[in-house]
Amino acid sequence: MTCTILSSGDEFLTLCRNESEQPFCGIKAIVQEKIWELYQKGYDSFYVNCDYGTPMWSAEFVLNLKAGNRIELHIMTPYEEQTTDWPEEIRDRYFAIHEKADSVTLMNTHYYPFCYQESDEEMIARSDLLLVFGGENGAPFAEEYAKKRKILIEYQEIIKKSDLK
């Protein structure tokens, strides 16, 4: 079975910006636990847009699982210059993930207002499940599209109110 992973962006509501500190360490643990849970339920193919945050962390964890498991990672890049303004270290991680992915599809060569929506819809159309890291209505266009296509949607909370201080 196939799962598309999206983020509501909740991970960036905190003041923390260091991935190796809380609450990011806790968020990454939640991401790993949820992907492992889905893998154990039979989801063995995952789609991400590899945007920084939970989509990228999900991709890294799926790649870690490939070491001893039959699991696939597919990336739908919304537009070619997606990482142009990213710090070099994160951009390097992004390209390392792309090299190890089972497939990478470039949706558009340039940014345009609906490029993320387009890539989200393409991923969801190929999936049995849409997993949104964050609350309901965290990815409203994607959720609406999934409902229209009768794709199951799961939400995984990643931020507690106490983390928003």
Buried (B, 14 or more C-beta within 10 A) or exposed (E): EBBBBBBBBBBBBBEBEEBEEEBBEBBBEBBBEBBEEBBEEEBBBBBBBBBBBBBBBBBBBBBEBBEEEEBBBBBBBBBBEBBEEBEEEEBEBBEEBBEEBBEBEEBBEEEEEEBBBBBBBBBBEBBBBBBBBBBEEBBEEBBEBBEEEEBEBEBBEBBEEEBEE
